[in-house]
Amino acid sequence: MNEEYYILVDAEQTGPYTFDELIEKEPDLHTRIMAPSADTWQDACDVPELFEYFRAQGYHFPTEDNLASYWWRLLAFLIDFFMLLFVMSFIVSLLIQGGVLHINLATFDPYKISVHDATIIQLSMYLFLLLYNAICEASPMEGSVGKKICGLVVVDQDGDGINLGVALFRSLGKILSIYLWGLGTFSIFWTEGKQGLHDILAKTYVVRKNA
């Protein structure tokens, strides 16, 4: 079997290399490679036999086999939601002590809360959700605590982690989905990449690390 690989270095073709020699070159995701099974130059991340090499480097390519289902993602969301409730109770207490909220917890009635207080609480919740998801997804965790527990990570189309700008944009999309009664998440059921509205907007995927 022909096992000759070529690499483009500064627009110059180098090689041929065996597969082992290719690995020794430590290609990155976008190293241009001519593989024996291809008739055109490809990014290394698109060469199937290099998938395991990149997986060992911490990359998780979105494939049909490892895309996270709606139910795995729902479980991760519920874990994060209960964490959010705990954190929000602490934030509300601080806002009350600071005089920002005018709520008496001893006689609190959620049906009689003022528009001012309800708006402050809602904005605080969305701000925390925005920063929490964005910071976690742009960190080495590549996902929230709920996703970490469920073995899920958020990646781009090349299987790489996302930066803070993309993570913030994705988090804004998630807030939009929640604001629309969660309707933006239902596209996970029928899109090829099992993407929610926020994934489609940010061009991201949620995958199971151990699938």
N, C-alpha and C positions, 0 to 999 in steps of 0.2 A: 504493500500500500504506500502511495506517495505521501510523505510526511514532511513536506517542505513549506515552511512559513516564511513570509517576507514582511519586513517592517519599513515604514516610511520614516526617515529621520531627516528633518530639514529638507523635505521634498526629494530626498535621495533614497532609493531602494537599497535596503541591506538584507543580507541573507544569502542562501537559505539557512533556516534553522529547524532543528527537530523540535518537537513539542516541549521537551525538557529544556532545551536551550532557549526557547521562547520564554518559558516561565522564569528562567534565570535573568532575563532582561527586565523583569518586573514591569510589564506594561501597565499603564493606567487605563482608565475607562475609555479614553478617547485616542489612544495610540492607534494609528492606522495600520491595519494588518491585512495581508492577503493570505487566506487560509487555503489548504488543499481542496476543501469542499466548495470553495467559492470562486467565482470568476471576476470579482470586482473587489476593490478595497473596502474594508469595513472598520468601524470603530471596534476596539477590542471587546467592549461590552456587548456587541452583537454577535460575537463568535461563540456558538453554543458550547464548545469544549472548554472554554475559559470560564464558564459559569461557576464551577466549583472553586476555581482559583480566586475569583472575586468574592465569592461567598465567604471564603476563609479570611479575606481581607476586611470583612464586615459589611459588604454590599449585599443587598437583597433584591434581586431583580423581580419585578412583578410578573408572575406567570399564572396561567390558569390553575396550577396546582397550589399556589401559596397565597392567592388573594383572599383576604379575610372576608368571611360572610357577614351578612347583616347581623346575625345573632351574636357572633363574637364581638362585633363592634358595639352592639347594644349592651352586652355585659360590661365591657370596658367603660361605656358611658355611665352606666348605673353606679359603678364603683366610684367614678369621678364625681357623680352627682351627690352621693352621700358625703363625700369629702367636702364638696362645695357647700352643702348645708351646714356642716360643722364650722367651716371657715367664715361663712356669712354670718352665723350667729355671733362670732367674735367681732367681725367688722361692724355689725349693727350695734353691739355693745359699746364699741369705741366711738361710733358716731353719736350715740345717745349721750355718752359722757362728754363729748366735745360740743354738744349743743346743736349739732347739725340736724339731728332727728328729734322730734318732740313726741316721744313715745314713753308711756309708763308701762313697763313690762309687767307690773303687778296687776294691772287692769287692762292689759292689751286685748283688743278685739280686732282681728284682721278685717272684719267687715266695716269697721268704722275708721280705718286708717285714712289720713288725709292724702290728698293728691300729691302734695309736696313730699311727704314722707315716702309714699309708694314709689314716686319717681326716683328719689334718691336711692332707695334700696335696689330698684331695678337697674339703674345706671351702675351702681356699685357692683352688682352681680355680673353684669355684662363686661365691665372693665376687668374684673378679676378673671372671668372666664377667658377673655381675650388674651391677657398677659400670661395666664397659667398655661394655656394650650400652646401658645406661640413659643414661650421660653422652653417648655419641656420638649416640644417637637424639634426645635433648633439645637437642642443640647445633644450630647452623646447618647442620651436615652432614646432619642428619635420618637418620642411619644409621651403621652401623659402617664401618670401613675397607674391608672386603670389599664391602659394599653400595655404597660410594662408587666403588670400582673398577668395579663392574658397572653403575653408573648407576641404582641403586635408592634409593628414599627411603621412610621410614615416615611415614604421614600418618593423620589421623583421617577421619571420613566426609565432612568438609567440605573435604578437601584441604589442611588446615593441618598444620603440624608439631605434635608432641606435647610436653607439658611433662614435667618430671622425674618427677612422681608417676606419671603414666600410663606413662612409659618404665620406671620401676622395676617397676611391676605387670606390664608386658608381659615384662620380662626374667625375672621370677620364673616367669611362665607358660612361657617358653622353657626354663628350667632344668627345670621339671616335665616338659616334652615330652622333653627329653634323658634325664632319669631314667627315663622310660617307654620307653626304647630308641628314641626318635624317633617313636613312634607318633602323638604329638600333631601332627606335621607333615603326616601323610598326608591330613588333611582339606583340604589345599590342592588336592587333586585333584578334590574333588567339591563344595566349597562355592561358592556363587555369587560371593563376593568373593575366592576363592582364599586363604582365611584359614586359618592354622594355629591350633591350640588357643590359643596365646598371643595371637594377633590377635583371636580371638573374645572372649576374656576382657577384653582391653583396648579392644575396639572400634576396632582399627586395621587399616590396609591397607598392603601393600607395592606400590609402583608403579614403573614404569620412567619416568624423567624424560623421555627423548627419544622415547617411543613415540607 
